[in-house]
Amino acid sequence: MANLTKKERRIRRKAHIRKNIHGTSEKPRVFVFKSNRYFYAGLADDDKSVVIKSFMSKKNEKDILEMAKKFAQEAKKFDSLVFDRSGYKYHGLIQKFVEELRKEGIKI
């Protein structure tokens, strides 16, 4: 179990998180993914196994906050959402994205 890479530790955390998080058509799951260059976010319905809407932006704070505002406009159709941080720690860009959604009036 020792000497896991950073990616392997994230995948392990993700598996533990996804055991308890489930999105429906009334309360979709908000997922995030960070690559070296881009930041992705989307809405997923796990009952139907479909992605409702997804967004992408460059991986800097200004672009992510802009994307969060567009994302909030799409997410206002739903009463509340379930947030899936995909194994990432809740700080930095992930935290800024969620705080911007909450500021736009999305209930997470």
Backbone as CSV, one residue per row, in Angstrom:
resi,resn,N_x,N_y,N_z,CA_x,CA_y,CA_z,C_x,C_y,C_z
1,MET,0.824,-1.192,0.000,0.000,0.000,0.000,0.867,1.254,0.000
2,ALA,2.118,1.112,0.416,3.000,2.269,0.465,3.465,2.631,-0.943
3,ASN,4.018,3.828,-1.060,4.593,4.322,-2.307,3.585,4.445,-3.444
4,LEU,2.383,4.885,-3.135,1.406,5.156,-4.180,1.727,6.504,-4.814
5,THR,1.487,6.603,-6.104,1.694,7.881,-6.771,0.560,8.840,-6.416
6,LYS,0.742,10.088,-6.752,-0.278,11.103,-6.470,-1.589,10.753,-7.171
7,LYS,-1.488,10.287,-8.422,-2.683,9.915,-9.185,-3.384,8.705,-8.564
8,GLU,-2.627,7.730,-8.115,-3.217,6.541,-7.493,-3.927,6.889,-6.192
9,ARG,-3.363,7.824,-5.406,-4.019,8.257,-4.170,-5.336,8.963,-4.473
10,ARG,-5.355,9.796,-5.543,-6.586,10.499,-5.921,-7.652,9.509,-6.370
11,ILE,-7.274,8.521,-7.158,-8.230,7.517,-7.633,-8.795,6.718,-6.458
12,ARG,-7.958,6.441,-5.469,-8.416,5.722,-4.279,-9.425,6.576,-3.496
13,ARG,-9.127,7.868,-3.314,-10.072,8.764,-2.629,-11.369,8.864,-3.419
14,LYS,-11.263,8.936,-4.758,-12.439,9.055,-5.621,-13.369,7.857,-5.438
15,ALA,-12.812,6.664,-5.346,-13.633,5.458,-5.166,-14.391,5.502,-3.845
16,HIS,-13.752,5.999,-2.797,-14.412,6.089,-1.501,-15.519,7.149,-1.507
17,ILE,-15.309,8.219,-2.235,-16.311,9.286,-2.320,-17.520,8.820,-3.131
18,ARG,-17.271,8.176,-4.284,-18.356,7.785,-5.192,-19.254,6.693,-4.623
19,LYS,-18.812,6.002,-3.578,-19.674,5.007,-2.937,-20.923,5.660,-2.371
20,ASN,-20.785,6.894,-1.910,-21.860,7.569,-1.192,-22.564,8.658,-1.987
21,ILE,-22.033,9.056,-3.118,-22.615,10.151,-3.900,-23.303,9.586,-5.127
22,HIS,-24.553,10.028,-5.350,-25.325,9.546,-6.487,-26.203,10.689,-6.989
23,GLY,-26.156,10.969,-8.273,-26.964,12.023,-8.860,-28.204,11.455,-9.535
24,THR,-29.296,12.189,-9.478,-30.537,11.787,-10.133,-30.946,12.877,-11.114
25,SER,-32.057,12.659,-11.805,-32.501,13.674,-12.755,-33.038,14.914,-12.029
26,GLU,-33.540,14.763,-10.796,-34.005,15.920,-10.015,-32.858,16.602,-9.283
27,LYS,-31.848,15.813,-8.898,-30.711,16.337,-8.142,-29.422,15.786,-8.754
28,PRO,-28.961,16.396,-9.863,-27.799,15.855,-10.571,-26.491,16.024,-9.791
29,ARG,-25.514,15.251,-10.216,-24.186,15.276,-9.613,-23.311,16.244,-10.399
30,VAL,-22.633,17.148,-9.709,-21.684,18.065,-10.314,-20.308,17.428,-10.166
31,PHE,-19.644,17.151,-11.289,-18.314,16.560,-11.225,-17.290,17.531,-11.780
32,VAL,-16.056,17.394,-11.331,-14.962,18.238,-11.801,-13.781,17.353,-12.177
33,PHE,-12.958,17.869,-13.076,-11.719,17.200,-13.463,-10.694,18.253,-13.828
34,LYS,-9.465,18.049,-13.385,-8.388,18.985,-13.700,-7.317,18.252,-14.501
35,SER,-6.981,18.789,-15.664,-5.836,18.284,-16.402,-4.704,19.290,-16.187
36,ASN,-3.591,19.105,-16.861,-2.487,20.042,-16.695,-2.815,21.419,-17.259
37,ARG,-3.710,21.478,-18.245,-3.994,22.736,-18.910,-5.426,23.232,-18.723
38,TYR,-6.390,22.319,-18.530,-7.799,22.703,-18.508,-8.495,22.241,-17.240
39,PHE,-9.648,22.870,-16.985,-10.521,22.535,-15.858,-11.875,22.202,-16.454
40,TYR,-12.415,21.038,-16.122,-13.693,20.579,-16.657,-14.702,20.455,-15.517
41,ALA,-15.958,20.741,-15.819,-17.047,20.548,-14.861,-18.291,20.143,-15.637
42,GLY,-19.140,19.367,-14.998,-20.344,18.934,-15.686,-21.421,18.468,-14.738
43,LEU,-22.603,18.282,-15.289,-23.754,17.746,-14.561,-24.023,16.340,-15.067
44,ALA,-24.196,15.394,-14.151,-24.419,14.013,-14.552,-25.654,13.449,-13.863
45,ASP,-26.414,12.645,-14.613,-27.543,11.897,-14.082,-27.106,10.429,-14.015
46,ASP,-26.848,9.932,-12.814,-26.336,8.577,-12.658,-27.406,7.515,-12.871
47,ASP,-28.687,7.862,-12.733,-29.753,6.884,-12.989,-29.774,6.486,-14.459
48,LYS,-29.634,7.465,-15.335,-29.651,7.215,-16.774,-28.252,7.061,-17.357
49,SER,-27.228,7.284,-16.540,-25.821,7.217,-16.970,-25.529,8.175,-18.123
50,VAL,-25.962,9.411,-17.978,-25.720,10.425,-19.001,-25.147,11.689,-18.367
51,VAL,-24.382,12.428,-19.178,-23.901,13.744,-18.787,-24.886,14.752,-19.359
52,ILE,-25.492,15.544,-18.504,-26.505,16.505,-18.925,-25.858,17.687,-19.644
53,LYS,-24.828,18.240,-19.049,-24.131,19.389,-19.631,-22.713,19.401,-19.086
54,SER,-21.752,19.798,-19.910,-20.377,19.903,-19.439,-19.753,21.193,-19.941
55,PHE,-18.778,21.686,-19.194,-18.092,22.929,-19.508,-16.590,22.715,-19.366
56,MET,-15.817,23.550,-20.075,-14.378,23.467,-20.025,-13.808,24.880,-20.030
57,SER,-12.722,25.078,-19.296,-12.045,26.371,-19.319,-10.556,26.153,-19.099
58,LYS,-9.791,27.183,-19.352,-8.361,27.132,-19.041,-8.214,27.029,-17.524
59,LYS,-7.091,26.524,-17.103,-6.894,26.257,-15.680,-6.272,27.470,-14.983
60,ASN,-7.026,28.570,-14.944,-6.629,29.713,-14.126,-7.882,30.255,-13.443
61,GLU,-7.673,30.970,-12.370,-8.780,31.371,-11.511,-9.824,32.223,-12.235
62,LYS,-9.384,33.174,-13.050,-10.312,34.077,-13.733,-11.241,33.311,-14.679
63,ASP,-10.679,32.412,-15.468,-11.492,31.635,-16.408,-12.426,30.663,-15.690
64,ILE,-11.980,30.104,-14.586,-12.822,29.164,-13.841,-14.005,29.888,-13.211
65,LEU,-13.792,31.077,-12.687,-14.896,31.849,-12.113,-15.899,32.247,-13.193
66,GLU,-15.409,32.571,-14.387,-16.289,32.875,-15.520,-17.118,31.651,-15.906
67,MET,-16.443,30.489,-15.959,-17.130,29.255,-16.298,-18.172,28.899,-15.235
68,ALA,-17.867,29.165,-13.965,-18.805,28.867,-12.883,-20.089,29.681,-13.035
69,LYS,-19.979,30.905,-13.520,-21.172,31.732,-13.738,-22.041,31.150,-14.851
70,LYS,-21.411,30.694,-15.947,-22.160,30.046,-17.029,-22.775,28.735,-16.547
71,PHE,-22.010,28.008,-15.760,-22.479,26.741,-15.203,-23.690,26.963,-14.306
72,ALA,-23.652,28.028,-13.515,-24.756,28.348,-12.610,-26.038,28.645,-13.380
73,GLN,-25.923,29.308,-14.536,-27.106,29.595,-15.348,-27.776,28.301,-15.806
74,GLU,-26.971,27.319,-16.174,-27.495,26.017,-16.603,-28.060,25.237,-15.422
75,ALA,-27.426,25.365,-14.261,-27.812,24.571,-13.089,-29.013,25.147,-12.354
76,LYS,-29.449,26.355,-12.695,-30.597,26.952,-12.003,-31.900,26.220,-12.289
77,LYS,-31.885,25.313,-13.274,-33.075,24.517,-13.580,-33.380,23.528,-12.464
78,PHE,-32.391,23.234,-11.642,-32.532,22.227,-10.597,-32.571,22.893,-9.231
79,ASP,-33.326,22.275,-8.296,-33.429,22.834,-6.943,-32.098,22.769,-6.209
80,SER,-31.467,21.614,-6.246,-30.178,21.459,-5.581,-29.326,20.448,-6.340
81,LEU,-28.052,20.449,-6.038,-27.095,19.584,-6.721,-26.270,18.819,-5.695
82,VAL,-25.659,17.734,-6.147,-24.734,16.960,-5.330,-23.342,17.208,-5.892
83,PHE,-22.388,17.593,-5.056,-21.043,17.906,-5.540,-20.114,16.714,-5.374
84,ASP,-19.467,16.332,-6.463,-18.484,15.253,-6.475,-17.128,15.872,-6.790
85,ARG,-16.250,15.920,-5.813,-14.945,16.558,-6.009,-13.950,15.650,-6.703
86,SER,-14.364,14.435,-7.053,-13.564,13.485,-7.843,-12.215,13.157,-7.219
87,GLY,-12.164,13.115,-5.910,-10.932,12.735,-5.236,-9.967,13.873,-5.002
88,TYR,-10.267,15.060,-5.535,-9.393,16.203,-5.305,-9.657,16.764,-3.915
89,LYS,-8.640,17.340,-3.312,-8.825,17.978,-2.020,-9.646,19.250,-2.222
90,TYR,-10.446,19.607,-1.212,-11.318,20.766,-1.315,-10.517,22.019,-0.961
91,HIS,-9.711,22.480,-1.893,-8.986,23.737,-1.748,-8.582,24.218,-3.138
92,GLY,-8.117,25.433,-3.201,-7.649,25.978,-4.474,-8.756,26.179,-5.483
93,LEU,-8.542,25.677,-6.695,-9.486,25.903,-7.795,-10.827,25.222,-7.552
94,ILE,-10.810,24.043,-6.935,-12.056,23.327,-6.635,-12.905,24.159,-5.676
95,GLN,-12.284,24.683,-4.642,-12.996,25.490,-3.657,-13.524,26.779,-4.279
96,LYS,-12.732,27.435,-5.104,-13.174,28.672,-5.762,-14.371,28.414,-6.662
97,PHE,-14.336,27.298,-7.400,-15.439,26.940,-8.292,-16.738,26.757,-7.505
98,VAL,-16.694,25.997,-6.415,-17.893,25.725,-5.620,-18.392,26.980,-4.925
99,GLU,-17.490,27.790,-4.405,-17.914,29.026,-3.746,-18.589,29.973,-4.734
100,GLU,-18.095,30.021,-5.963,-18.723,30.866,-6.984,-20.121,30.343,-7.319
101,LEU,-20.277,29.025,-7.404,-21.614,28.461,-7.640,-22.572,28.842,-6.521
102,ARG,-22.113,28.726,-5.299,-22.965,29.085,-4.147,-23.312,30.564,-4.163
103,LYS,-22.343,31.401,-4.568,-22.589,32.843,-4.641,-23.632,33.156,-5.709
104,GLU,-23.681,32.351,-6.759,-24.668,32.529,-7.841,-26.037,31.978,-7.458
105,GLY,-26.169,31.395,-6.263,-27.474,30.943,-5.784,-27.753,29.465,-5.980
106,ILE,-26.738,28.663,-6.271,-26.917,27.230,-6.440,-26.768,26.549,-5.092
107,LYS,-27.709,25.672,-4.765,-27.680,24.963,-3.489,-26.916,23.658,-3.669
108,ILE,-25.766,23.557,-3.023,-24.953,22.335,-3.088,-24.864,21.738,-1.694
